[in-house]
Each structure stands twice: as structure tokens, then as C-alpha cells.
Amino acid sequence: MRVSAVILAAGRGRRMAGDGNKVLLSLGGLPILARSVSAFAASDLVAEIIVVTRPGEEGFAAAVISEGGPRLRIVPGGERRVDSARAGVRAAEGEIVLIHDGARPLVSLDLIERVIAGVERHGACVPVLPVVDTLRRRTEAGDLEPPIVERDGLVGMQTPQGFRADLVRRALLAEGMDEAWPDDAAAVFALGVPVDSVEGDPFNLKVTTPADLRLAERLLRGAR
Amino acid sequence: MRVSAVILAAGRGRRMAGDGNKVLLSLGGLPILARSVSAFAASDLVAEIIVVTRPGEEGFAAAVISEGGPRLRIVPGGERRVDSARAGVRAAEGEIVLIHDGARPLVSLDLIERVIAGVERHGACVPVLPVVDTLRRRTEAGDLEPPIVERDGLVGMQTPQGFRADLVRRALLAEGMDEAWPDDAAAVFALGVPVDSVEGDPFNLKVTTPADLRLAERLLRGAR
């Protein structure tokens, strides 16, 4: 089945120092976004790559992306994450749609292709990792709240999240649909459709803070 | 104030291939446990280091630890994490007790000393990192359950968790106390005592799976 990869690159990066779009920051000499695109470009199973940027940043995005070639398209996104996901899904022409956070530049070819295989079998598939840290809530004042969040069975959802195109269109593009889903699997769950999981990858971290960026730099330097 | 570091090294490592204690596995040519001990040995603020091992493994632990010198003691732990924490707290002689997962070998001197400073100010302090992945529960059958765990304000608790000694003794060693706390801060919270937080460190990962071990290897190679 023809696979479209939608890469979300319209985020604000509020936790990152500075104003700019974090996916344009350099990671080991290449912009984060360029690395995310290259990861999908490396898969022969991916027929098109749709990068969703902030409106007005299409030019920046095009300038920093060195791979993707004729498979690449850049489309403007929206204010919220979900609006950008909708823009990407609307543009996608494949029978399978992968939706990926542009801020996960270290995603591996292996993970991408395992998610695709999961979608072929089950219609919807996300990579997950068990939560190993104890969880608690912190108030806005910075205090930790006593009740602990029960960790048993808890998994963190990574991306790419993959779906049969008809399913994700139904979930995200239905008439009147304006829910701000925290991720795309949530929208598919809301249809009552089961979502399969594959084992995620701790390398596939989300670069959210300057400390994450240093971590990713070290991981890249350590690759061999 | 005199600081005791308690390093928990009695875990089973169920998620790690093989039978052995995961903290005895090699990470970049040194056992994980040896690296954890070295991190605390590097701080002049730490007066003693108490390593809690599985009963019978004291000898292995002593053989792999190359640093710590006269500050180091090795004591046998118990069946559950909390039993080992109790054994460590019982042995500790400092006015401040840090309790650290032996499976977090990349903890930095900076983080250790920020936690100590937090305890000096507030009595109890843990390093935390905001959760960035969307969370969901997975059933034992492997299915993801639709209701999402609300991520706003959610933080993952790392170690070392630091406490004034009288506080953590009251929390963990009170007569008749047998609660299997998921971490030590939970026991202190149960006293109604507030726990302060400092910013955790993404490098300070917990080595739980073979993939985590590969990640830690890459981080070490990438350090310079």
C-alpha cells in the first residue's frame, strides 16, 4: 500500500530558549527537521513526505530540507497541533498515513517500517514505551501533589503513529469535528477503533528542551 | 550537613535479557553499578556511600566497585525495592539521605548537588522532568485502552531523591510500617510533608531494557 508520511513542524517550542521554531535548530550540523525528513526518505515504502510548517515558514522549511526530492511537499499548518495534523492528512494521497512529530529527528528506519507493517495488519498502530519513572502532578506553583499516578501498564506514545487513510480521515476530518486531540491515535480511538502498538525506541526522543537537544547531540556523536 | 548516599542495587531487572542483576552489566567497559557509585564519590559533599545489594551479592558488588574507598559500605537489601530502601536508610549515618536507583549510572555531579541544596532548603527534594509523550494504559493482552492519562502538569520522578534523615526515617522505618511505596518521596508525602522538586536531567536515564543499555552506551561514547 502507498504510504504518506506527514511530518508536523508547526510547533512553537515553548520550552526551548528563543522564539524560533525548534525544528529549525541545528542538531549535529543539520536542522532537526532535515533529519526527521531524511529518516522517512530512507524508506522505499514511503511514497510521499508532507511537511506541515507554520504558515509563512514554508520557505525556511524548504531551505533546510536536503532530502525527500520529488516525494516532498510542504503545506501550511494551523494554530494547534491537531490543526496541522488535519492539514497534513488532507494533503496526503497514500492509503496509509504516518503522522510524525518533526521534533523526533532520531526515528529509525526500522521503527518506521514496523509501524507500517502494524498498520497493514491492524489498520492503526503506534510505537509505545513502558513508563519507568514514578509519576506525579506538579501544580503551577511548582509543588508536587501527593497522589501518585498509577504506573502499572502505563505506556508513553511515540510517533510515527500510522493509520489506514480512510480511518484517519474519518477520525480527523469529519464534518464539524473540532476536538483538540492530544495525539492522532486519540482521534481514532474516539471512533471506537482498536489501535495496535509496537515497541517504541528510546532513541526516538522528542526534542523539547535545550537539555534534550544536548542529549540528542551526544547520541548522534555516539553513533557508530 | 553530612550526606549519606544510598544506592539501590538489589533489583531483579526483569525487563533485561538474562538472569543476572542488571546493575552488574557492563556499560562502556565499567559495570553500571560502578558508574553510579563513582558519580556520588565525585562529590565532596557526600560523606558515605551505602550500596544495597541482593543478599549474597555483596561480594560481587564489592568486586565491581572501583571507587568510593573508605566512604563505601555494602549492605544486604530485601525482596522489594522498599525493603532495600529501608535497609539503606537504617545503615545511613548522615543528616541528609539521598536514595538513588543503581540503574541510573549517568547521574551528574551537578544534579546530585542540586538535590542536596534542595534538601537543605526544604527538607525533601526530588528531580523531576515533565512528561512529553502522550500516555495511555496497555492491558496485559497488549491492547491500548482508549482513556488517555491527562498529561498536563505530569512529571516523571528521577533519583537521587533526597531527605532530611529524621524525615525519611519517620517515613520508612516507623513501627509497623510495611507499605510498598513506589518511591521514597511517596512515603514522605504520606506524612503530609511537602516535597520540593528540582529540574531533572534527561541524561539521567534508568537502564531497564537492552535498548536503554544501547542508548546509554551511545551517550557515553558521545560525551566530550
Contacts between the chains, C-beta under 8 A, distances in Angstrom:
chain1	res1	chain2	res2	distance
A	15	B	130	7.7
A	126	B	144	7.4
A	128	B	136	7.6
A	128	B	138	6.7
A	128	B	144	7.2
A	129	B	133	7.6
A	130	B	15	7.8
A	130	B	208	7.9
A	131	B	135	6.8
A	131	B	156	7.3
A	132	B	206	5.0
A	132	B	208	5.1
A	133	B	129	7.6
A	133	B	156	3.3
A	133	B	157	5.6
A	133	B	158	6.4
A	133	B	206	7.0
A	134	B	156	7.2
A	134	B	157	4.4
A	134	B	182	5.0
A	134	B	183	4.4
A	134	B	185	7.7
A	134	B	186	7.3
A	135	B	131	6.8
A	135	B	154	5.8
A	135	B	155	7.1
A	135	B	156	5.8
A	135	B	157	7.1
A	136	B	128	7.5
A	136	B	154	7.6
A	136	B	155	6.1
A	136	B	157	6.1
A	136	B	185	7.7
A	137	B	153	4.6
A	137	B	154	5.8
A	137	B	155	7.3
A	138	B	128	6.7
A	138	B	153	5.3
A	138	B	154	7.8
A	138	B	155	4.9
A	138	B	197	6.6
A	139	B	153	6.9
A	140	B	153	7.6
A	142	B	197	6.8
A	143	B	194	6.4
A	144	B	126	7.4
A	144	B	128	7.2
A	144	B	155	7.4
A	144	B	185	7.4
A	144	B	189	7.7
A	144	B	194	7.7
A	144	B	195	5.2
A	144	B	196	7.8
A	144	B	197	5.6
A	146	B	186	8.0
A	146	B	189	4.1
A	146	B	190	7.6
A	148	B	182	6.2
A	148	B	186	5.8
A	149	B	149	6.6
A	149	B	154	6.6
A	151	B	182	6.7
A	153	B	137	4.6
A	153	B	138	5.3
A	153	B	139	6.8
A	153	B	140	7.6
A	154	B	135	5.8
A	154	B	136	7.6
A	154	B	137	5.9
A	154	B	138	7.8
A	154	B	149	6.7
A	155	B	135	7.1
A	155	B	136	6.1
A	155	B	137	7.3
A	155	B	138	5.0
A	155	B	144	7.4
A	156	B	131	7.3
A	156	B	133	3.3
A	156	B	134	7.2
A	156	B	135	5.8
A	157	B	133	5.6
A	157	B	134	4.4
A	157	B	135	7.1
A	157	B	136	6.1
A	158	B	133	6.3
A	182	B	134	5.0
A	182	B	148	6.2
A	182	B	151	6.7
A	183	B	134	4.4
A	185	B	134	7.6
A	185	B	136	7.7
A	185	B	144	7.5
A	186	B	134	7.2
A	186	B	148	5.8
A	189	B	144	7.7
A	189	B	146	4.1
A	190	B	146	7.6
A	194	B	143	6.4
A	194	B	144	7.7
A	195	B	144	5.3
A	196	B	144	7.8
A	197	B	138	6.6
A	197	B	142	6.9
A	197	B	144	5.6
A	201	B	211	6.5
A	202	B	205	7.5
A	202	B	209	7.8
A	202	B	211	5.3
A	202	B	212	5.7
A	202	B	215	4.7
A	203	B	211	7.8
A	203	B	215	6.0
A	203	B	218	7.7
A	205	B	202	7.5
A	206	B	132	5.0
A	206	B	133	7.0
A	208	B	130	7.8
A	208	B	132	5.1
A	209	B	202	7.8
A	211	B	201	6.5
A	211	B	202	5.3
A	211	B	203	7.7
A	212	B	202	5.6
A	214	B	203	8.0
A	215	B	202	4.7
A	215	B	203	6.0
A	215	B	219	7.2
A	217	B	222	7.1
A	218	B	203	7.6
A	218	B	218	7.4
A	218	B	219	5.1
A	218	B	222	3.5
A	218	B	223	6.1
A	219	B	215	7.2
A	219	B	218	5.1
A	219	B	219	6.3
A	219	B	222	6.0
A	220	B	222	6.8
A	221	B	221	7.1
A	221	B	222	3.6
A	221	B	224	7.1
A	222	B	217	7.1
A	222	B	218	3.5
A	222	B	219	6.0
A	222	B	220	6.9
A	222	B	221	3.6
A	222	B	222	3.2
A	222	B	223	7.8
A	223	B	218	6.1
A	223	B	222	7.8
A	224	B	221	7.0
